[in-house]
Amino acid sequence: MERDGQLQLYGYVADQLKDAHARVRTLQVPEGVRMALTRKLLVITAAAQHDLANAARRLEWFMADLDEGRYPEDVHTDGSA
């Protein structure tokens, strides 16, 4: 039974990551901001391999930030902080 829940969570996280990457790709923001957001998504993706529940929470926070228009600040055009 627990395995079914884990598989459902995996599917949810995979779908959300796909949606998040698509949203970041279409944002009208400077390239440095887009790169910073993409790096955050890559970190969440890597975390999902070790702690799926934590990655799901981090992804929800990330999506909430996107919904609210909260993007990384003080990012140079080359993506460095």
Buried (B, 14 or more C-beta within 10 A) or exposed (E): EEEEEEEEBBEEBEEBBEEBBEBBEEEEBBEBBBBBBBEBBEEBBEBBEEEBEEBBEBBEEBBEBBEEEEBBEEBEEEBEE
